[in-house]
Amino acid sequence: MPVTLTVIAIGGALGAVLRYLSVTAALRLLGPGFPYGTLFVNVAGSLIMGFAAAALLEREGNDRMYLFLMTGVLGGFTTFSAFSLEALYLIERGRVAASVVYIGGSVGLSIFALMIGLWAGRAMS
């Protein structure tokens, strides 16, 4: 059990740092008018999750890698709670149309990215 928790914790720390760097880069490049960074990490995380599912979930014997990558790294990287907060803030600021685009884009693009990742991961195996 301690090895399992350590693997998840290391992955989660790495994912959180990658999320911070991605969101910060998006703010610098695109400005604070729209939560591009969170949208990016949710879509990219879904794409990577698709690849990882094809590579790890559909094969046996990858428990530690699954825990490190999917539970740890991607759990720390993707930001559903931050997404929810940013969507609500857009609504509270009267930017309802932007919120609808953000919610639809985050959910739709993330599911599409996961599908592409899963398809590509399966095709490569």
C-alpha positions in Angstrom: 0.0 0.0 0.0 2.7 2.6 0.8 4.3 2.0 -2.7 0.9 2.5 -4.3 0.3 5.8 -2.5 3.8 7.0 -3.3 3.4 6.2 -7.0 0.0 8.1 -7.1 1.4 11.0 -5.1 4.5 11.5 -7.3 2.2 11.3 -10.4 -0.2 13.8 -8.9 2.5 16.2 -8.0 3.9 16.0 -11.6 0.4 16.5 -13.1 -0.3 19.5 -10.9 2.9 21.2 -11.9 2.2 20.5 -15.6 -1.3 22.0 -15.1 0.1 25.1 -13.5 2.7 25.6 -16.2 0.1 25.0 -19.0 -2.5 27.5 -17.4 0.3 30.1 -16.8 1.5 29.8 -20.4 -2.0 30.2 -21.7 -2.6 33.3 -19.6 0.7 34.8 -20.9 0.0 34.0 -24.5 -3.8 34.5 -24.7 -4.7 36.7 -21.8 -7.2 36.3 -18.9 -10.4 36.9 -20.9 -11.2 33.2 -21.3 -10.0 30.1 -19.4 -8.0 28.7 -22.4 -5.5 27.0 -20.1 -8.1 24.9 -18.3 -9.8 24.1 -21.5 -6.4 23.0 -22.9 -5.5 20.7 -20.0 -8.9 19.1 -19.9 -8.9 18.3 -23.7 -5.2 17.3 -23.7 -5.7 15.2 -20.5 -8.6 13.4 -22.2 -6.5 12.7 -25.3 -3.7 11.3 -23.1 -6.3 9.3 -21.1 -7.5 7.7 -24.3 -4.0 6.6 -25.2 -3.4 5.4 -21.7 -6.6 3.5 -21.6 -5.7 1.6 -24.8 -2.2 1.0 -23.5 -2.8 0.2 -19.9 -6.5 -0.6 -19.1 -7.0 -3.1 -21.9 -3.8 -5.0 -20.9 -3.0 -6.8 -17.7 0.1 -6.2 -15.6 0.4 -2.4 -15.7 -1.1 -1.6 -12.3 1.7 0.8 -11.1 1.9 2.6 -14.5 -1.9 2.9 -14.5 -1.9 4.4 -11.0 1.0 6.7 -11.8 -0.2 8.0 -15.1 -4.0 7.9 -14.9 -4.8 8.4 -11.3 -1.7 10.5 -10.4 -0.5 12.5 -13.4 -3.8 12.9 -15.2 -5.7 13.3 -12.0 -3.4 16.1 -11.0 -3.3 17.6 -14.6 -7.0 17.7 -15.5 -9.0 20.3 -13.7 -12.7 19.5 -13.6 -13.2 21.4 -10.3 -11.4 24.5 -11.7 -13.4 24.1 -14.9 -16.6 24.2 -12.9 -15.5 27.3 -11.0 -14.5 29.1 -14.1 -17.7 28.3 -15.9 -19.7 29.7 -12.9 -17.5 32.8 -12.8 -18.2 33.4 -16.5 -22.0 33.1 -15.8 -21.8 35.4 -12.7 -19.9 38.0 -14.8 -22.8 38.0 -17.3 -20.8 36.2 -19.9 -23.4 33.5 -20.4 -22.5 32.8 -24.1 -18.8 32.4 -23.3 -19.8 30.0 -20.5 -21.9 27.9 -22.9 -19.0 27.8 -25.4 -16.6 26.9 -22.6 -18.8 24.2 -21.1 -19.7 22.7 -24.5 -16.1 23.0 -25.7 -14.6 21.4 -22.6 -17.0 18.5 -22.5 -17.4 17.9 -26.2 -13.8 18.4 -27.1 -12.6 16.3 -24.1 -14.8 13.4 -25.0 -13.8 13.7 -28.7 -10.1 13.8 -27.7 -10.5 10.8 -25.5 -12.1 8.9 -28.3 -9.3 9.9 -30.7 -6.7 8.9 -28.1 -8.3 5.5 -27.5 -8.6 4.9 -31.2 -5.0 5.9 -31.9 -3.7 3.9 -28.9 -5.6 0.8 -30.0 -4.4 1.2 -33.6 -0.8 1.4 -32.4 -1.0 -1.9 -30.5 
